[in-house]
C-alpha cells in the first residue's frame, strides 16, 4: 500500500496495465453485478434534480425501475446506490449497437446535466473504500468482464492510474494525481 495524504492506494492501482475498450467488453460493468453503482450524497441529489435531462436516453425498463425504486436505493450498510433493472443492469443505462452506455453521461456530453456520471463509475475499476476519520482507500477491483481491458493495457503499456487520470483528477485533484505519478515512478524504479 502507498499512503498519500489521507489516502491508502493499493500498488495494483499503479502497476496493473489497463485500457478499457468498450467495443470488446460491451459495457458489461453497467449490466453485471450484484448491486447498483455507489453514489456520493451530492450525486444522489443531482440524480433527482436533473432526472429530466437523461430520462429521454434511458430504457423503458430503467424508467420503470426508477419509478418503482426511486432515483437511488440504500443498501443494508446505508450506502446510496443506483437502482437496478431486474436486480442486474443499472437503471440509468441505455444500449446502442449492442453496447451498454450511461444515459447520465450522454446527457452530460450534450450539456444537459452537470453530473458526468457517478464518480464510482468514472473511477471503475478503482473502488473507493471509506476507512474512517476521513481516510479513503483506492483498490483495484479485478473482474472477469475487464479481462480484455487488462490485455489491451498490457499490449499498449498503459497503467490503470494513467487510463483513469481524468476520473482521478475529478475526484481527488491534480496535486494528488501528480503525487500518484511520483509514487508509480518510485515503484517502477524499485523493480
Secondary structure, DSSP 4 states (H G I P E B T S, - for coil): -EEETTEEE-HHHHH-B----HHHHTTGGGTSSSS--B--HHHHHHHHHTHHHHHTTS-HHHHHHHHHH-SSEE-TTS-EE--EETTTEETTEEEETTEEEEHHHHHHHTTS-S--S-HHHHHTTEEEEEEETTEEEEEE---GGGHHHHHHHHHHT-BHHHHTHHHHHHHH-HHHHHHHHHHHHHHHHH-
